[in-house]
Amino acid sequence: MDVKVAGRDEVAIAAHDLRKNYAGAAEGAGLNGFDLRVAPGTVCGLLGPNGAGKTTAIRILSTLLRPDSGRASVAGFDVRTQARQVRERIGLVGQYAAVDEILSGRQNLVMFGRLNHLSADRARRRADELLERFSLADAGGRPVVRYSGGMRRRLDLAASLIVAPPVLFVDEPTTGLDPAARQEVWAAVRDLVGSGTTVLLTTQYLEEADRLADRITMLGAGRVVTEGTPEELKSAIGGDWLDLVLADQADVTATEALAARVASGEVHVDAEARRVSVPVAERTRALVTMATALGDAGIEPLDVTLRRPTLDEVFLHLTSGEEGTRPPVAVPASRTGASA
């Protein structure tokens, strides 16, 4: 894959065979041939277990760390030879809000504007624009110490957009936030993408990637294990699932045996939750067959649900073996969007 961009509207972020090893680190740490291609105006979710290389990739692409080898470009500029041009076109949001708690939200944004060489008047106008955009106008005069977690993260996102960068790197934006605060941050990210910003998002929340990402790249041992849209990745591990929740613990084993008749793969049992999950190839036929079998056996489930696989199941499928040895999920080549 060639990372040279013929036209800067064709690709926002590209990487080919990036490698970075750390002295004394465990085998597989860092990056070991990382490839990536992100289209403008989209969200790419970068997923993987701890140590898979997500933060290393972000640091290289944002020019904070030099790779040992390989090539990468952001907004059409090479991260090694044109670092200044790259930095002028990106924003970076780390895992923790980098704002001054003593200052008000507005004062923080004005300060960031001045640090980015905006005039005092322009910095004030830009601060007001961003407070309005991130639904913080009413709280703009309050000290940040009085902000909720979600408000702080939205302020952090606003600060990263002082100079309206076309590419934004967001490293685990909702770590430690409660569900309501996470929803606030998700809404802010969607708004950014809606205005044309390209977002590379690292996260360990599978639901977050499912909600936000147009495409997902999963890492293992410093290289891409698989990539595709959320739906492609879910489909690649086996169609639909039939979930059965039983009223009586004694019915779990019998239901597992009946489920084997319609299963297209391994039946999963959660004994504590009294749940039997069955991968099925023909959803309607499997549902009817299973319902008939349960009726004949005198088993009345509390709940029966047909669903698509989850990204959690994709993630567990890829990382359940020894790190880096699990075979990749097969996503149709014509649909991945990547090119050699």
Summary of the structure (lengths in Angstrom):
residues: 340
radius of gyration: 23.4
end to end distance: 4.0
largest distance: 77.5
contacts: 1099
relative contact order: 0.13
helix: 36%
strand: 23%
